[in-house]
Amino acid sequence: MPPVVTSNATIMCVHGGQVTLIPKQTQVMIQGGAVLCEPDLVGAPIVGCAQPPSPGTKPCTTVVSTLPGSTSLKVLVAGRPAYVATLQGITDGVPPGTLIVANPGQTSVQA
């Protein structure tokens, strides 16, 4: 069972850019970080993507979507499924980048 992802997490694009985490809820906290729920990451800004801009490429600047299997089937916060450390997503980079959870922000709660 993977850990639940909180606002203390480190989520990056495949090129090393860091996703800015802005939780939409602050009622449910784990180890000082708000639990991130679907669709909190959609539209989140990405800073520091190393994909060089060129006529055929563009750095990642925003999370476009998260993929099925990115959330818990058991943990809901205000009726929304919580993201888990196995989450996957797509960015607006060209070609589209993917997301990596480098650190879920906590390890005590798994879903």
Helices and strands as residue ranges (DSSP letters): E 10-13, E 18-19, E 29-30, E 33-34, E 46-47, E 63-66, E 71-77, E 80-83, E 89-91, E 99-103
